[in-house]
């Protein structure tokens, strides 16, 4: 490597999200020799602080959707059920 960080100084930390399933195979490629891979145990929010933010966000969205359930189930004329529900999801995310 001509510039940047030496691979011996790189640590990749992955949780058990499905998107990370093949990371071990990718890290085995010659381009990544020396990179340390650390896999977090299943559901470990104490080791992955963003999980606290995701949890709070999901809680707010679920509350919003629960309090608007009746309106969500009745799309107005001329609006598809899918579009109506998508609009409510966007509103819930902005609350």
MDAnalysis code that builds the backbone (N, CA, C; Angstrom):
import MDAnalysis as mda
import numpy as np

u = mda.Universe.empty(285, n_residues=95, atom_resindex=np.repeat(np.arange(95), 3), trajectory=True)
u.add_TopologyAttr("name", ["N", "CA", "C"] * 95)
u.add_TopologyAttr("resid", np.arange(1, 96))
u.add_TopologyAttr("resname", ["UNK", "UNK", "UNK", "UNK", "UNK", "UNK", "UNK", "UNK", "UNK", "UNK", "UNK", "UNK", "UNK", "UNK", "UNK", "UNK", "UNK", "UNK", "UNK", "UNK", "UNK", "UNK", "UNK", "UNK", "UNK", "UNK", "UNK", "UNK", "UNK", "UNK", "UNK", "UNK", "UNK", "UNK", "UNK", "UNK", "UNK", "UNK", "UNK", "UNK", "UNK", "UNK", "UNK", "UNK", "UNK", "UNK", "UNK", "UNK", "UNK", "UNK", "UNK", "UNK", "UNK", "UNK", "UNK", "UNK", "UNK", "UNK", "UNK", "UNK", "UNK", "UNK", "UNK", "UNK", "UNK", "UNK", "UNK", "UNK", "UNK", "UNK", "UNK", "UNK", "UNK", "UNK", "UNK", "UNK", "UNK", "UNK", "UNK", "UNK", "UNK", "UNK", "UNK", "UNK", "UNK", "UNK", "UNK", "UNK", "UNK", "UNK", "UNK", "UNK", "UNK", "UNK", "UNK"])
u.atoms.positions = np.array([
    [0.862, -1.173, 0.000],
    [0.000, 0.000, 0.000],
    [0.902, 1.228, 0.000],
    [0.705, 2.099, -0.973],
    [1.562, 3.262, -1.127],
    [1.258, 4.369, -0.132],
    [-0.015, 4.543, 0.217],
    [-0.368, 5.625, 1.116],
    [-1.553, 5.203, 1.962],
    [-1.851, 5.985, 2.951],
    [-2.984, 5.652, 3.807],
    [-2.560, 4.834, 5.004],
    [-3.486, 4.073, 5.533],
    [-3.257, 3.296, 6.751],
    [-2.749, 1.902, 6.396],
    [-1.738, 1.446, 7.108],
    [-1.243, 0.086, 6.906],
    [-2.315, -0.896, 7.350],
    [-2.502, -1.973, 6.597],
    [-3.552, -2.939, 6.917],
    [-3.363, -3.579, 8.282],
    [-2.142, -3.626, 8.774],
    [-1.910, -4.195, 10.105],
    [-2.510, -3.325, 11.200],
    [-2.881, -2.091, 10.858],
    [-3.490, -1.179, 11.827],
    [-5.016, -1.126, 11.700],
    [-5.587, -1.897, 10.777],
    [-7.027, -1.850, 10.510],
    [-7.748, -2.955, 11.269],
    [-8.835, -2.567, 11.939],
    [-9.699, -3.523, 12.631],
    [-11.114, -3.312, 12.100],
    [-11.735, -4.383, 11.625],
    [-13.109, -4.333, 11.129],
    [-13.991, -5.013, 12.170],
    [-15.006, -4.292, 12.646],
    [-15.928, -4.835, 13.644],
    [-17.284, -5.016, 12.974],
    [-17.831, -6.229, 13.054],
    [-19.121, -6.542, 12.430],
    [-20.069, -7.127, 13.456],
    [-21.334, -6.774, 13.313],
    [-22.351, -7.435, 14.132],
    [-22.896, -8.611, 13.320],
    [-24.012, -9.152, 13.715],
    [-24.546, -10.337, 13.048],
    [-25.630, -10.019, 12.031],
    [-25.643, -8.800, 11.541],
    [-26.607, -8.420, 10.512],
    [-26.344, -9.256, 9.258],
    [-27.381, -9.628, 8.549],
    [-27.242, -10.517, 7.389],
    [-26.311, -9.937, 6.328],
    [-26.246, -8.626, 6.219],
    [-25.367, -7.997, 5.238],
    [-23.894, -8.323, 5.508],
    [-23.561, -8.669, 6.739],
    [-22.183, -8.971, 7.114],
    [-21.856, -10.459, 7.018],
    [-22.780, -11.269, 6.500],
    [-22.602, -12.725, 6.484],
    [-21.337, -13.165, 5.748],
    [-20.985, -12.516, 4.657],
    [-19.839, -12.935, 3.867],
    [-18.556, -12.189, 4.158],
    [-18.532, -11.407, 5.221],
    [-17.358, -10.573, 5.488],
    [-16.108, -11.412, 5.758],
    [-16.261, -12.554, 6.392],
    [-15.103, -13.399, 6.693],
    [-14.433, -13.870, 5.399],
    [-15.245, -14.242, 4.408],
    [-14.702, -14.683, 3.123],
    [-14.020, -13.528, 2.390],
    [-14.618, -12.353, 2.445],
    [-14.021, -11.180, 1.799],
    [-12.695, -10.845, 2.461],
    [-12.671, -10.904, 3.789],
    [-11.443, -10.569, 4.514],
    [-10.336, -11.591, 4.267],
    [-10.683, -12.783, 3.788],
    [-9.681, -13.809, 3.498],
    [-8.959, -13.547, 2.173],
    [-9.445, -12.622, 1.377],
    [-8.801, -12.298, 0.106],
    [-7.423, -11.689, 0.361],
    [-6.545, -11.879, -0.578],
    [-5.162, -11.397, -0.436],
    [-5.073, -9.900, -0.156],
    [-6.007, -9.131, -0.685],
    [-5.968, -7.676, -0.501],
    [-6.114, -7.261, 0.954],
    [-6.621, -8.154, 1.796],
    [-6.928, -7.796, 3.177],
    [-6.069, -8.531, 4.198],
    [-4.949, -9.072, 3.773],
    [-4.050, -9.757, 4.700],
    [-3.571, -8.759, 5.752],
    [-3.704, -9.129, 7.013],
    [-3.274, -8.275, 8.107],
    [-4.401, -7.522, 8.782],
    [-5.564, -7.455, 8.140],
    [-6.709, -6.772, 8.737],
    [-7.313, -7.681, 9.798],
    [-7.559, -7.119, 10.977],
    [-8.168, -7.901, 12.062],
    [-9.687, -7.800, 11.966],
    [-10.361, -8.935, 12.072],
    [-11.817, -8.989, 12.013],
    [-12.356, -9.391, 13.377],
    [-13.245, -8.569, 13.914],
    [-13.888, -8.872, 15.198],
    [-15.388, -8.960, 14.941],
    [-15.984, -10.106, 15.295],
    [-17.433, -10.290, 15.144],
    [-18.070, -10.150, 16.518],
    [-19.055, -9.275, 16.617],
    [-19.769, -9.087, 17.876],
    [-20.697, -10.271, 18.131],
    [-20.941, -10.596, 19.397],
    [-21.888, -11.670, 19.703],
    [-23.307, -11.248, 19.314],
    [-24.217, -12.230, 19.157],
    [-25.596, -11.885, 18.796],
    [-26.192, -10.866, 19.758],
    [-26.915, -9.925, 19.191],
    [-27.556, -8.825, 19.908],
    [-26.722, -8.333, 21.086],
    [-25.814, -7.455, 20.781],
    [-24.931, -6.901, 21.807],
    [-24.954, -5.375, 21.745],
    [-26.079, -4.749, 22.136],
    [-26.174, -3.291, 22.037],
    [-25.150, -2.560, 22.886],
    [-24.669, -3.212, 23.954],
    [-23.675, -2.549, 24.796],
    [-22.333, -2.409, 24.077],
    [-22.125, -3.218, 23.019],
    [-20.894, -3.126, 22.240],
    [-21.097, -2.343, 20.944],
    [-22.325, -2.005, 20.639],
    [-22.661, -1.304, 19.407],
    [-23.629, -0.169, 19.753],
    [-23.117, 0.979, 20.193],
    [-23.951, 2.065, 20.720],
    [-25.047, 2.558, 19.782],
    [-24.887, 2.418, 18.476],
    [-25.925, 2.893, 17.559],
    [-27.222, 2.130, 17.772],
    [-27.135, 0.914, 18.331],
    [-28.339, 0.125, 18.598],
    [-29.283, 0.856, 19.554],
    [-28.737, 1.621, 20.486],
    [-29.591, 2.399, 21.393],
    [-30.394, 3.444, 20.619],
    [-29.759, 4.076, 19.666],
    [-30.461, 5.047, 18.829],
    [-31.520, 4.379, 17.962],
    [-31.168, 3.237, 17.357],
    [-32.141, 2.500, 16.546],
    [-33.329, 2.076, 17.393],
    [-33.067, 1.622, 18.599],
    [-34.133, 1.162, 19.486],
    [-35.094, 2.301, 19.815],
    [-34.547, 3.465, 20.140],
    [-35.389, 4.619, 20.464],
    [-36.204, 5.053, 19.243],
    [-35.564, 5.063, 18.081],
    [-36.251, 5.439, 16.845],
    [-37.399, 4.476, 16.547],
    [-37.119, 3.173, 16.616],
    [-38.158, 2.176, 16.334],
    [-39.313, 2.290, 17.316],
    [-39.001, 2.583, 18.556],
    [-40.043, 2.733, 19.566],
    [-40.973, 3.896, 19.217],
    [-40.404, 5.017, 18.809],
    [-41.208, 6.186, 18.426],
    [-42.059, 5.900, 17.196],
    [-41.472, 5.225, 16.205],
    [-42.220, 4.887, 14.992],
    [-43.375, 3.952, 15.325],
    [-43.118, 2.938, 16.143],
    [-44.179, 1.993, 16.527],
    [-45.301, 2.707, 17.274],
    [-44.948, 3.622, 18.144],
    [-45.964, 4.375, 18.886],
    [-46.815, 5.208, 17.921],
    [-46.159, 5.905, 17.015],
    [-46.874, 6.729, 16.035],
    [-47.827, 5.873, 15.211],
    [-47.335, 4.742, 14.715],
    [-48.171, 3.876, 13.884],
    [-49.337, 3.300, 14.679],
    [-49.098, 2.958, 15.935],
    [-50.177, 2.413, 16.771],
    [-51.256, 3.464, 17.027],
    [-50.852, 4.703, 17.249],
    [-51.840, 5.751, 17.546],
    [-52.596, 6.207, 16.297],
    [-52.082, 5.883, 15.123],
    [-52.736, 6.260, 13.865],
    [-53.254, 5.034, 13.100],
    [-53.378, 3.927, 13.786],
    [-53.728, 2.654, 13.149],
    [-54.996, 2.741, 12.306],
    [-56.060, 3.268, 12.862],
    [-57.332, 3.328, 12.131],
    [-57.207, 4.124, 10.831],
    [-56.543, 5.253, 10.892],
    [-56.365, 6.075, 9.687],
    [-55.464, 5.378, 8.668],
    [-54.470, 4.651, 9.153],
    [-53.553, 3.939, 8.259],
    [-54.303, 2.864, 7.475],
    [-55.263, 2.235, 8.113],
    [-55.996, 1.136, 7.479],
    [-57.059, 1.610, 6.487],
    [-57.304, 2.924, 6.412],
    [-58.329, 3.459, 5.503],
    [-57.712, 4.479, 4.541],
    [-57.204, 4.016, 3.406],
    [-56.651, 4.979, 2.445],
    [-57.757, 5.835, 1.836],
    [-57.458, 7.087, 1.555],
    [-58.466, 7.953, 0.928],
    [-58.710, 7.525, -0.526],
    [-59.832, 7.904, -1.085],
    [-60.117, 7.560, -2.485],
    [-59.022, 8.081, -3.415],
    [-58.652, 7.254, -4.367],
    [-57.647, 7.649, -5.352],
    [-56.212, 7.398, -4.931],
    [-56.005, 6.886, -3.728],
    [-54.649, 6.591, -3.241],
    [-54.570, 5.090, -2.977],
    [-53.525, 4.446, -3.493],
    [-53.388, 3.009, -3.259],
    [-53.067, 2.749, -1.792],
    [-53.389, 1.554, -1.355],
    [-53.100, 1.168, 0.028],
    [-51.597, 1.248, 0.295],
    [-50.805, 0.777, -0.672],
    [-49.344, 0.798, -0.507],
    [-48.823, 2.230, -0.376],
    [-49.296, 3.131, -1.236],
    [-48.828, 4.520, -1.177],
    [-49.281, 5.202, 0.109],
    [-50.516, 4.934, 0.510],
    [-51.044, 5.514, 1.746],
    [-50.199, 5.085, 2.947],
    [-49.884, 3.799, 3.017],
    [-49.075, 3.290, 4.133],
    [-47.644, 3.811, 4.066],
    [-47.108, 3.919, 2.856],
    [-45.751, 4.467, 2.707],
    [-45.704, 5.913, 3.199],
    [-46.744, 6.676, 2.897],
    [-46.804, 8.067, 3.373],
    [-46.820, 8.125, 4.896],
    [-47.567, 7.227, 5.526],
    [-47.598, 7.200, 6.988],
    [-46.240, 6.798, 7.566],
    [-45.551, 5.880, 6.913],
    [-44.218, 5.492, 7.393],
    [-43.269, 6.686, 7.333],
    [-43.356, 7.458, 6.262],
    [-42.507, 8.654, 6.155],
    [-42.843, 9.661, 7.250],
    [-44.125, 9.855, 7.512],
    [-44.523, 10.774, 8.589],
    [-44.030, 10.272, 9.938],
    [-44.147, 8.970, 10.151],
    [-43.700, 8.387, 11.423],
    [-42.203, 8.596, 11.615],
    [-41.437, 8.473, 10.542],
    [-39.982, 8.632, 10.628],
    [-39.584, 10.074, 10.931],
    [-40.434, 11.025, 10.580],
    [-40.119, 12.441, 10.796],
    [-40.536, 12.946, 12.169],
    [-41.298, 12.149, 12.899],
    [-41.773, 12.597, 14.223],
    [-40.668, 12.623, 15.246],
])
